[in-house]
Amino acid sequence: MKVVQGKGASAGVAVGPILVKPVERQPEIHLDTCLDPQQELKRLQAAQQQVIQTLEGLKEKARQQVGEEEAGIFEVHQMMVQDPDLCDTIQGLIQEEHMTAEAAVREAGSQFAAMLEAMDDEYMQARGADVRAICGQLEDALSQGGRSWTELLTQPSIICADDLTPSETLQLDKSLILGFVTSGGSANSHTAILARTMKIPAIVHTEIALDEDWNGTLGALDGSTGNFWLDPEPQVLEQLKEKQLQHRAAENALEQFRGRPTCTADGRTIALYGNIGQPEDIDLVLQNDGEGVGLFRSEFLYLGREDYPTEEELFEAYCTAAQELEGRKLIIRTLDIG
């Protein structure tokens, strides 16, 4: 038995066979320089459009499976693919240094990711992984990469990886994911956020050296404590099974409060509101006993469009939300788009 300590990113207990994500080796770039920069720019533009379309599909899948706010992760990635500073740097390397599109994307991606990862703010450091992820997708599109490793998930498993991009996380079959364990990453990563939303136990920053020989070996994790066991002993499994039962019982116990007034044990009444990104999200607020909307994050009405919504469109969205809430409180943030 081997015990590893990481940082809990999503609560819960998972026990099952391990699937190790194959170690990514950057594909060799056969040509660093090009003779026709204009042709490379055309290839770059085509790859950008391909990645944007792929992310659009993942955004819709996220919207259906985990919610509007989490779908915004892929909207951010779409914007990063088109970021003027990143695009200018890539294009400059192609035109001035006569780099191939692949080499320029890799070089620019490394520069921007390193800049973010050197910042003091943990949230901004985590965005470095996003830059590496979208530049990796651009490289794949340029090289017309083959099958995704996500197709290796064929049975319920604990996924062990160096790190996972949001795109990889969403491409995995949710019904077969028991938990996530990553050697890198952070609790602020978009993948950790998705894991919490999908209620999948997850541990990050274990700093373990992954070994594909672990595939099929029994593993166990506790997302609350950050502990991961490789080939756990029977007594550990018994303890985790008990904790898993307690966790499920606690979740079931919460159901008895559904439909009851929101008040503390000493009788103090408090208001319980939910946040939304579009009127359609109100159904989830009401299903989960929300007493109103604490924040209508209206920036989602602006994202994913080529033009601004009209005053009439905004009016209709706000009216729909107010009508759906049938007199419950609705607080609208008119615009916060950065």
C-alpha positions, 0 to 999 in steps of 0.5 A, a space after each residue: 500500500 502506498 499513501 500520498 497526500 495532496 490537496 482536496 479539491 472536491 469532497 467525497 470518497 472514491 474506490 475503484 480501478 485506476 486509469 492513468 492518463 498517458 504522459 503527454 510528450 510534445 509532438 516533434 515539430 519537424 520544421 521550425 522555419 517556413 518559406 511561405 509565412 502567408 500560407 502559415 497564417 492561413 493554416 493558423 486561422 483555419 486551426 483557430 476556427 476549428 478549435 473555436 468550433 470544438 469549444 462551442 460544442 463543449 460549451 453546449 455540453 457543459 451547459 446541459 450537464 453542469 450549468 451556465 456558469 461552468 459553460 462559461 469556462 469554454 467561452 473564456 477559452 474561445 476568447 483566449 484562442 482569439 486574444 489579440 496579444 496572443 494572436 499578435 505574438 504568434 503572427 509576429 513569430 511567423 512573419 518576422 521569425 519565419 516560424 511554422 504555425 506549430 512552432 510559433 503557437 508553442 513558443 508564444 504559448 510557453 511565453 504567455 503561460 510562464 508570465 501568468 505562472 510567475 504572478 503572485 496571485 494563485 488564480 492568475 497562476 492557474 490561468 497559465 494552465 488554460 493558456 497551455 491547454 488552448 495552445 495544445 489544442 491549436 497544435 493538435 488542430 495544426 498537426 491533425 492529431 489522432 485519437 484522444 486518450 479519453 477513449 481509454 476510459 471504458 469502465 468506472 475508474 479513478 483518473 490519475 493524471 499530471 493535470 486535466 484540461 476542462 476540455 478533457 474533463 468534459 470529454 470523459 464519460 461522466 458515468 465512468 468517472 469515480 474520482 480525479 487525482 492529479 500530480 499538479 493543478 490547483 483548487 482554483 483550476 477550472 477542472 477542479 471547479 468542474 469536478 465540484 460542480 459534477 460532484 466528483 471527488 478530486 485531489 490535486 497537487 499530489 506531486 506524485 510520479 505517475 506510472 502507467 503500470 498502475 492501470 487496473 490497480 485498486 485505488 482510493 481517495 478522500 477528497 475531504 482530506 486530500 489522501 490517495 491510496 494506491 492498493 489500499 489495505 482492507 482496513 483502509 477500505 473499510 474506513 472509507 466505505 463507512 465514510 462514504 455511507 456517512 457522506 451519502 446519509 448526510 446528503 440524504 438528510 438534507 432532503 428533509 429540509 426541502 420545502 421548509 422555511 430557511 431558519 437556524 436552530 434558534 429560530 432566526 430566519 435567513 434568505 437563501 438565494 441562487 445566482 443565475 446567468 440566464 432566465 433558464 437557470 431559475 428552474 434549478 434555483 427553485 428546484 433547490 429551494 432558492 427563495 430568489 435570485 441573489 445575482 443575475 450575472 448578465 454578462 452571460 447575455 453578452 458572451 458568445 455573440 458577435 454583437 451587443 444584445 439590444 435594449 429590447 433583448 435585455 428587457 425581455 430577459 429581465 422580464 422573463 426572469 422576474 415573471 418566472 420568480 413570481 414575486 421572489 427577489 431578483 437582483 440584476 448586475 447590469 454589466 460586469 464584463 471586464 
